[in-house]
């Protein structure tokens, strides 16, 4: 019979240091694993690392043969706490000397071995990732396929190809050694660059440059749009804009705002640069939950806006264009060239799945935006579909190059392969993540932020809100919204992953999987605070389209599973907060 030994976590932790590093981590973006792909309610890496260590290391009081007195026990705890305080610092997360010290402490308390750890509610992957960083065999599972793909990208794929040089032609000689997933990362960057260039060749004409007052041409950063409805005034039924604010920039010396007026029965828009823009409560036409008509001040109720949207009578006007400038931004009045460039038909195979009925977290269906495809402009659908299709083409190029580089034929990635086919699948998986990440800032629910003069992504909170004036980004630029910008954020995270050891990621209901010989460390989903699966579907519908032939076992369902999800959602159960445990 094995005598249970109390663990360090049951006695004391250096909570002040852990909390400080967990809080600081929120401001770390470049290279942080959370930037690989968005997920909700992620655990701080510092906290996950500390909990795993303290969960697996004996408290000194449980080893009286080594620490017979209270004084020696306290001294040993202080030593372990000092190690933990170093261990949780972000800059030390890949310090192999420090990590090996932590592994040795874990071995001392586990018969000289490093145990296998499972998180059955893996979510964003913090616990499995930190288990792998500590040298533990990492196991992860989740019901949500988006979470499964994220965990595969974090802990399962990188070790398979760690230390390998890239296969993209002409890259190998650029450096002498390829550590961790550096070679894989470089290949994703190169094939992503090819995707970007090929997409611009195919659809770049849809994104013309903007001409400034002096006649100079500038690449566009954003097109600013306003949703419109017919005014309810029967005597003056103009198509009027619903705008939160007319301001584009309030930066001193760079002020810009949109002047809108009715000319010959239609609203016309002009970008002005003086400081006498709209002020106070009259800053836009959106008032409370309703609006007012810019034509004559007629009130427009929230119910009227919803009715017009549900009837399919909501439109949009291009009200301004923002371009790149050597020192900041330029703001230009829209013209017919740019209006016409946006007038394109949607692709035939866009995500047509219905949005969930969840008025608490998903607001758009009440206004007639009921399908996932409704959350994007037609031009955005064209761009995302083009890039999505190019992932498969990039995979074929990567497969050919991998075989030319000497990688052997073998099983596909999802069948456990590590040869040319599996490597091409791995590259394609990260490229698909680049497209998926891009959807967060390439949709028709992104705001233009006046104070920072940039486009803000959709998921500023854990919901899909309704947005009336929105910013459409440039997919081929170097600002937020560009494909290579999205990809580069992902690659910085990939380059810092541990990329070592064994890992196993499965899509599984936590009630049905095997727990034999596994240490469990987990943080279950919040009871009723976050609609994980409903929100994940926003990304999943695109990942499913892109990865249907590459990660077919994970993206086999039309939407993420709902019935077995461990959350309470009254909108899913006829008003009852039912859930399965």
Secondary structure, DSSP 8 states (H G I E B T S, - for coil): ------BGGGT---HHHHHHHHHHHTT--TT-GGGGS--SS---HHHHHHHHHHHHSB-GGG-TTT--SHHHHHHHHHHHHHHHHHHT-GGGTT-HHHHHHHHHHHHHTTTT---EEEETT-TT-HHHHHHHHTT-EEEEEES-HHHHHHHIIIIIHHHHTTT----STT-GGG-S---TTHHHHHHHHHHHHHHHHHHHHHHGGGS--EE-TTS-EE-EEEEEEEEEEE-S-TTS--EEEE-S--EEE-STT--EEEEEEEETTEEEEEEE-SS----GGGSSSEETTEEE-TTT--EE-HHHHHHHHHTT--EEEEEEEEEEETTEEEEE---HHHHHHH-----TTS---B----TTTB-GGGGT--BGGGGS-HHHHHHHHHHHHHHHHHHHHHHHHHHHTT------GGGT--SHHHHHHHHHHHHHHHHHHHHTTSSTT-EEETTTTEEE-S-SSSSB---SEEEEE-TTSSSTT-HHHHHHHHHHHHTTS---S-EEEEE--TTTS--TT-EE------SSS--HHHHHHHHHHHHHHHHTTTSTTTS-SSS---TT-SS--GGGTTT------
